[in-house]
Structures are given as structure tokens and as C-alpha cells.
């Protein structure tokens, strides 16, 4: 008979690094029961030798060892660009070590004493990571632009996707924060698990705990059945906390505990239940300033802001605006005719500040498609005239009327207040007069500190 040429399935190998034999044996037994191969190392030097000589699929290391720290292995793997996710075991409650490991590039962490259910969840997640040089998903092209700023965002997304570390995404409204979060998930080991996006500013404060953690039947009036919360819905996947700066302080305390302990308690329940959720947060506010003002807890900020990703404003990518506008136009146009921008329309968009960023660009182009009278989109179809001059730092009006340092904001404030006065402070009507979206007007009013108090001035 001929030899069997069928390829045997690859059995992943996990490297365990710890100087305590009892812990090594316990972890090894748990991993062997999962059908995995296990290699051991009792110190940092042995672990390095194993990583250099054997095919390792996951490294699980204690934080403290006789000849060094687990962080040294994290850096060793990261600096040599080894395709090996590494997780660290930290002392119970030592959030500082856990965060330091994640910042250094660790995939995840476990706290002592190690809970076997958490160990199994971590290992399964780590072994599902896609290859480093996997083919870029078509959806990634939705993150438009080729400027250095957006290229840095893409590179960081590629790196943080291979970790379980919390990511905090900052940027102005409309700059693509949720899209960045979704791209992180798509390139992560959790790509086939739930993705739950929560707008923290849209939840009534009295309902927050039950919405996040769920509740038991009879916990309060109207609780006629058990119900899961956002954490349970995202279990095994990712929870996006959008506009996280809007969380009230009392909810911040409960959220911090859930993140640290990886457990939640439903309203009306007596016991906690484990949850395996990766946290991504986002806000257009400066969270560090909110901490200084006493509106956001420093310890929660410390846990959320392990890796920071800054989305650039569209006005910082002016060289990309023409290409981006054409890509959006192709995506939005469903007609049989060939539509294009006139040179003047493209020039007007490049000179416009786009306070609503990419979302505003899409809205403007969608409106222009509806307003056009021919196959060429003209500047008048974009309806940027009322605000275009305000965005031009070289406009004669802005240079001559006031001193150079503050002329732009002062002119813009006057024009917006005049439009608001004409509409009795009806923002929707004022936005139509100015030729901008309601969202763009709201952003500009916030930036220029225009409130209802100005109505009487």
C-alpha cells in the first residue's frame, strides 16, 4: 500500500513561562485538555530560546521571574516582529502592570489566581488571530485618504487589532471614529463575534445600569422578565462606548469595576457573571481635560486610554479631498449618466473647512447629486457659498476687518448669530440659510460658544 500523504492538522503550541512548578502544571493540564501542545520555560532566558528555536503560536508568561519580567518577553516578541501573541499573568488587582503589558504590545492579561474559564477564552481568542500580512478587507477602503495622518491611523489599526487592549479613539464629529472601531474588529480575532455600539450620551441616567448590565425579573417595576444588557450582548466580542465622556460619575465607577474584574452583576441579582468583552471607547471631547475638570474619573481614563488613536480632521487632509470626493460620488451615484465635479466645485471643496468632516462631505455630495441640473456638479450645487469665505484664511474680508489673530472666528460668529437672529434661533432654519448641515452648524456653535443666552444679546 502507498503511504498516507494526507496533511495532519496543525496543533497549536503554547509556551508557558513561570518559575512556579505548581502553576506551570495547572496551566499545562488545562491547555492539554484543550488539545494543544505545551512547552515550558522557567525564566526569561529559557523563554527567548524557545521563541527562537520552536514554532510557538501563543506565549503565556508570568509577570515576575528570577531573571527579569514578563514585559521583557512582550518587548522581545514585538521588537523582532514575531507573529506570536503574548499574554501576561499579573497579581490580582494590579491594574498598573496589566496596563503596562498592554501598552507594550501584549495581546491580553490574566489575573492571579487564574480562572480557567478566562484562560480558555483568552487562548481561543488568541489562536484565532489572522496572519499579520492578511489581505486587506475591501471595507478598509472606506477609510478614505492617502495623507500621512490617515496612513498612520491605518498602521495603528493594523497593530492594535492584534491585541485585546482597550482602545480610545478621539477626533472631531464625523471624522470616522466608529468606522475605525469597526475596522479594528474586522482585523481582530473577534471579527466573527458580536459588535455592540452604544451611544453613552443617549441613555437616560436612571436606566444606565440596567442597560449596561441587564436585570433580573422583579428587580424593579416593569421588570417582568430577565434581560441581558450591553455587556452580555457583546460577550465574546467588542463593546464600543461612543461619546464615553457623557457617562455620569456614578456609572463610571460601575463600568470601571466591570472592566477590571471582567464580571458584571445584573440589577436585582446576587451573583456576578463573567463576561469576555473588548472595550473600545470614543469621544469628540478631550477626555484628559474632563479628568482635570472633575467630570471623568482618572482611574477609568487610565483603563480606557491604554492605546490612543487620533482620527484626523478633514481640513488636515486637504490634498486628499479631491480624491475622496470622487470616491464618495462614485459610491452615492446610482444613475446611468456619468456625473463629475467641475474644477470650480473641486476647488471650493478643497478650500472649505468641513467642520463636520467626512460625514459632512458625504452629506454635501448627496445633496449636490439631488440639486444638479446637468452631468457636472457646480459650486452652487454644493451650497458652500455662505460659509466658504469664512473658511478661507486668505479672504480679504477676514484679513481687513479685524486683527489677524482672531478675525476668522469673530466673522464666523457674527454671520451665524445673524442667521440665528433671522430665524428666532431656529437652528435648522439657520443652517439652511447658511447652506450647511444642521450637524455642522451645531459643531460651529459649540466651538464658538454660541448658546441660547446669545439670543437676548
N, C-alpha and C positions, 0 to 999 in steps of 0.2 A: 504493500500500500504506500502511496505517496505521503509525504509529511504534511501536517496540517499547517497551511500558510495563513490562516486567519489571524488578524491582529488582535492581540489581547487588549482589553480596555485599560486605559491608563488609570492607575490607582494613585491619587494624590498623596504626597508625602508632607507631613507636618514636622517641623523642627521645634522641639520643646527645649527651652533654656531656663534652668533653675538650679540653684545649689542645694535645694532641699529634696532628698530622695523620695520622701513620702508624697510630696506634691507632684513630683515627676511621675510617680507610679499611678496616682489617682488620675491625672490628666491623660496619661498614656492609655489607661484602661478605657476611659470614656471615648477616646479617639479611635481605638481599635474596634470598639463596639459599633462605631460609625462606618467601619470598613476601610479605614485609612491606614497608610503606612506611617510609622513614627520613628523619628531619630531624636537622640538625646544629646544635650550638652550641659555641662555643669558650670560653665563660666563663659565670659565674653570671647576669650581666645579660641576655645573649642567651637563656639558657635560660628565664628568667622571662618574657620577651617571647613566646617560642614557646608556653609554657604558657598564657598569657593570650589568645593570638590564634588558636591552632590546636587541633584536636581530637586530643589525644595519648592513646594507650592505655597507654603504658609509658614511663617515663623511666629511662635508664641513665646514671649520672653518675660521673665520676672523683671522688675524694675531695678532691684539691688542685688549685686553679686559680688564675690570676693575681689575680682579684678576689675570691676567697673560697673556701669549702669546699662540697663536696657536701652536707654536713649542712644548710647554709642552704637548699638546694633541698628537702630532705626536710621541713624545718620549714615552708617556704613552702607546699608542697602540703598538708601536714597542717593548718596553721592556716586555710587557705582552703577546707578540706573538698573539695578537688578529687578526683574519682574517678579518680586516676592512681596506680597502684602505682609506686614508685620503688626502684631497686636501686643500690647504690654499688659502685665498684671500689676496693679497698684494696690497700696494699702487702702483699706476701707475708709472712705471719706476724704481721701487725699486728692481733692479736685485739682490742686496745683500741678501734681505730677501727671495726671491724666491729660490736662490741657497742654502741658509742655510736650508730651508724647505726640498728641495730635498735631500740634504746630510743627513738630519736627518731621512729620510725614507718616506717622503711624496710621494704620487702617482703622483701628478701634482700640478699646481698652476693656479690661475686666477688673472688677474689684475683688479683693480677698474678703471673706472666703469665696472661692469661685463657685457660682451657681451653675450646675451642669446644664440646665436648660438655656442659660445665657451663652455658655460656651458653645453648645451645639448650634445655636442660632448664628453666632459670630462666625464659626467655621464654615457653615453652609453658605453664608453671605460672601465671605472672602473667597471661597473657591469658585464662585460664580462670576468673578470679575472678568470682563472682556480683556482681550490682549491689548497691550499698550498701543500697538500700531494698528488697531482695528480700523476698518473702513469707516470713514465719516458718514454718519447718518444724513440722509437728504434733508431732514428737518433742520440740521445745523446751519444750513444756508439761510435760514430765516433770520439769523443774527447777522444783519447786513453790514457791509462796510469792509474796507481794507486798510484803514488808517492804523498807525502803531497802537493807538489806545484800544481799539476793538480787537486787534491781534493779541494784545496782552490778555484781554478778557478770555479769548478763546483758549489760549495756552493755560491759563489758570483753571478754566473749566475742565480741561483735559486732566489736569493734575488732581484737583480736589474730587473729581468723580471717583477716583480710586481710593477713597477714604470714607470713613463714616463720620469724620469730624464735622461738627456744626459749621455752617457757612452763613455769614451775614452779608447780604447784598445791599449796597447803598446806591443811590442815584436819584435823579430828579424823576418826577412823574412822567410816565410814557417812555422811559429810556430802555425798557426791556428787562426789568428785574425778574418778573415771573417767567419770561422766556428763558433767561439764564438758568433759573432754578430747574426748569423742565429739561434743559439740555444736560445739566449735571446728572439728573436722574436717569436720562436715556443712556448715558455713557457709564452708569454705575452698575453694581451688582444687583441693585433694586429696580432695574428697568422694567421688570415684569411684575412688580408688586404695586400696591395702591399708592397713588399720589393724591394727597388731600391738601388743597389750598384754602386757607382760612383768612378772611379779612378781619383782623382783630378790632378794627375801628367800627365794624358794622354790627357787632354783637352787643346786645343790651347787658349792662354790667351785672344785673341780678341773675342773668341766665348763663354767665360765662362758665362757672364751674361745671354745671350740668352739660353744657355744650361741649366742653373740652374733655371731660372725664366720664360722662354718661350718668345714669341714675338708676336706682332700684325702684320697683313698683311700690307705691305708697310713700316714697321719700318726701313728697310734698303734694299739695292739692293739684290734681290733674295728672299726676304720675300713675297712670292706670296700667302700665306695663314696664318691664325692664327695657332700658335703651342704652345703646353704646354711644360714646362720644367720639370726638375727632381722633383721639389717640388710638382707640380701639379700631376705628375705621382705617387708620393708616398703619396698623400693626403689620410689621414685616416690610413696610415701605417707607415713604417720606412724607413729612408734615411741613408744609410751607406756612409760616406765620407772617403773612403780609401785613404791613403797617403795624409792626410789633410795638412801636413806640406808643401806640394808643392804648396798650394794656394798662388797666388800673393797678396800683401798687399791691393791693391785696391778692390779685390774680397772679402777679409776678412771683410772689412767694410760692404759690402752689405750683406754678409752672417750673420754677427752679428745682423744686423737690422731685417732680416727675422726671425731669431731665437727668438729674444726678442719680436717682435711685433706679431709673428705668422701670418704675412701677407707678400705677395710678389707683386711686380709690374712687369708685362711683359714689355719687351723692346718695346717702342712705345705706351704704354698705359698711360692713365692719372689717373687711379684709381688703388688702391691696392685691392687684393682679399685675403680673409682669407684662411689659409692652416693649417691643423692639421697633423703635421708630427713629429714623434720622431726621434731625431738625435743620431746616433752612429758614432763615428769617430775612425780612426785607423791610425797608422803610425809606422814605424820602427825607426824613428828619436826620439831623446829626445826633446819633444816639449818645455819643460821648458828652455832648453839651447837655442833653437831657439828664444824664447822670449827674453832672455838675449842678444842675438846677434842682436836683432832688426829685425829679419826675420819673426816674428809672433806676432800678436797683443796680449797684455796681457789680454784685456777685452774679446776677443774671446776665448782665452785659458781658462779663468775663467769660461766661459759659457759652453764650451765643456767638461772640465775636472771635472764635478760635481762628477761623480763616476769613479774611475780609475781601470782598470782590466789589470793586467800584465800577459801575456802568457809566461810560462817558456820555455827556450831553451831546446832542446832535450838532450844536454850534461849535463843538470842539473837533468835529469831523467834516468840516466844510468841503474838503476835497472829495469826500465820498457822496455828497448829497446828490449830485447828478446821476451817478450810477444807481444809488439807492432809489431815487425817484423813478427811474426807468424800470427797475426790477418790480417795484410796487405797482407801477402802471400795468406791466405785463400780467401780474397776478390778478389785479382787480378787473381788467377789461375783458369782458366776455363776448363782445360783439364780433361781427365778421370783418368790419373795416379796420384798417391799420391806423392806430392813433399814436401820435407822438407829441412831445413838448416842443414849442417854439424855442429858439435860442434865448429870446427875451424872458420866457417863462422859467427856463432853467437858471438864468442869471438872477431872476427875482428870488428864487428859492435858495440859491447859494448865499444871497445877501440877507436872508431872513433868519432871525434868531431861533425860531422853533422852540418857544418855551414849553410846549407840550411834547417835544422831542419826536421820536419815531412814530408814536401813536398819532400825533398831530399831523405829521407828514402824510400818513395813510388817510386820515380824515380829509385833509385838504385835497388830495388827489382823487379820492372817491367823490367829493363834491364837484371837483373840476370836470370829471367824466360826465356828471349829470348836467352841468351847466354849458358845456362846449356846444358850439354850433357847427363846427367842422371837424376835420380829422386832426387838426393841430390845436393843442391846448395853449391858450394865450394867457398872459399875465392877469387879465381881467377875470378869467375863469377861476384862477386860484384865490381871488379875493384877499390878496395880501396888501393892497394899497394903503389901507388905513393904518397899518402898523409897520409896513416895510421901512418907511423913513425912520421910524423910531429905532429900528434895529440896526440902522446904518450909522456907524460911528463917524463917518466922513460927511454926513449930510450937512449942508450949510446951516439949516435951521438949528441943528443941535450944537453946532460949533459957535454960533454967533450970539444966541440968546442968553446963555448962561456960561459961567466959568467951566472950563473943560472937564474938571474932575467929576462934577455931578450933573452936568447938563442932561444926559440921556435919561436918567431916572426921573428927573424933575419934569421934563417934557412929557414923558410917557404917563406920569401920574396925572398931569393936567388933562391930557387927552382922555384918559379913562374916566376921570371924575366928571368931565364934561358930558361924555356919553351916558354915564350913570345918572347925571342930573336930568338929561333929556328924557330918560325912561323911568324917573322916580325910583332909581336904584333897582330896577328890574334887570338882573344880570344877564338873563337870556336875551332880552331885547337889546341890551347894551352890546353884547357880544356880536349880534347881527349887525349893528351899526358899525362896529369896528372891523367887521369882516374876519373875526377869529372864532374859534370854537369856545363853547362855554367853559370847557376844562382849561383852555389856555388863558382865558380871562381870569378865572378863579386863581390860577397859579400866579399870574401877574399881580393880582390884588393882594395875595398873601405876601409876595416878595416885596411889594411896595407899601405894605402895612395899611392898605385901604380897607376900612371896616364901615359898618353902618353908622358909626359915630361921625364919619365924614359927611353924612347926608345933611346934617344940620349946619355944617360949616359954610 
